[in-house]
Amino acid sequence: MLSKRVVKLAIPVAIGALALTACGDDGGGGGGDASGTVFKIAYQGPLSGDNVDLGINMENGVKLAIAEANESGDYDVTFEYLDADDRGEPGQATAAAQRAIDDEDVIAVVGPAFSGAAAVAAPLYGEAGMAALSPSATNPDLTQQGFPTFLRGVPNDAEQGAAIATFFAEQGVEKAMVIDDLDDYSIGLANVAQQGMEEAGIEVVRESVPSDTVDHSGIARTAVTSGADGLVYTGYYSQAGPLAVKLSEAGFDGIKLAGDGVKDPEFISLAPGGEAEEWYLSCPCRDLDADQEGRDFAERYEAEYNRAPGTYTPEAYDAAMMIIEAVAELGEAADRQSVYEAISVGTHDGVAKTLSFDENGEYAGSGIYIYRVENDTITALGDITEITG
C-alpha cells in the first residue's frame, strides 16, 4: 500500500464555482462518475533523439507515480499517462505540447524537460490554462517571461552556474575554458558559470560547439593550446562523450566538469576508453542514497524498470505526485485551471525535495550537488556547500 505523503494545497475559494469536467467534456480535465473518473497526466520531453536517456529517466518517474497512485486504493479517481515526445528540440515542442493540450482528459503536464523546448511550449500551456511543471528545465529566463502556468521544480542555472564557479575557485583553477552548444540551456548555464568565475578572478576563454558537431578534434586542440587548467562543458551527454575522447587524445590534463545534461551513464558509454574518468558533474539533483526514503524509492523503481533511477527521475516522480494529490483534493471538480492554481500555491513533501514555488513559478528552494566519474560510475561527492565550505 502506498504511504501517502503530506501535501498542503492552498486551494482558492473560487474553485468551488468551477464546473465539473467529465471525459470528453469541453475544458479538459477528465471525468465521469465517481468510480470511473479518469485524469491523464502528460509528460513532455525527449523520448527519441540523441538525449533520449534523460527523457526516459523522467518518463519512468511519471509512470511510476501514476502506477503507485492507482494501485494504492487511496484515490477515488484513476490516473492515466500520455507521452508527448519533443526530442528535446524547440522545433518539435509545439507539436508535442499540442498533443497534450488537444486531449481533453489531460489535466496537467510534467515538463517540458529541456529549456529550449520549454520556452516554446510554455506559452501554449498558458493559453490552455494547463500547469506545466518541469522537473528539469533550468534556464533562469523561463520564469522571467510571464508564462502563465509554467512552474519549475528544481533550482535554476543561476544557482548551478554559481556553484560551478565556486567549485573551480576552490580547486585553484586560474584559467578556464567554458564551452556551450548554442542551445538555450547550455548558453544560460555557461553565461552564469563564466560570470561567476570571472568575479572570482579566474580568466575565462569562451567557446561554442554546435550540438550537431561530428568531430571534436578542433575544440580539443584549442583547449590544450589555450593554457586553461579547467574546462566546463554545458551541453548534453551525446556531445560530451565524444568531446571527452578528443580531449584525452589531445592531452588536455586540466579539471573537467559538465552540467546536469551530462549526468547520465550514457556519457561514460560514449567515452569507452575511460576518457570520462575523473570528470566532475554538477546537478540540482540530490543523491538518492543520502537517506532511507531515497533508497526506498530507488528499490521500487528498480523493481519496476530493472534499472536504477536516472537524473531527474525522482524529480519527475515528485511533480506527478504533486499533480495527483492536487486532483485528489479537488475531486471530480478538478480541471486544468484549478489544478494549476492548487499546485502553484501548494507544498509537496517529495522524494527528491519539498516542492513549492514563488510568485513567478520559480522553485522555492536551493541545492546543487557535485558528482564525479570514478571507476566508470557516477559517484556523489555532496552538496556544493559541503564540498567548498
PyMOL commands that set and color helices and strands:
alter all, ss='L'
color gray80, all
select helices_A, chain A and resi 13-17+52-72+90-102+115-128+140-144+157-170+184-199+217-225+237-250+260-262+265-269+288-290+292-305+313-333+336-344+384-388
alter helices_A, ss='H'
color red, helices_A
select strands_A, chain A and resi 7-8+38-45+78-85+106-110+132-134+150-152+175-180+203-208+230-233+255-258+280-283+347-349+354-355+369-374+377-383
alter strands_A, ss='S'
color yellow, strands_A
deselect
rebuild
show_as cartoon
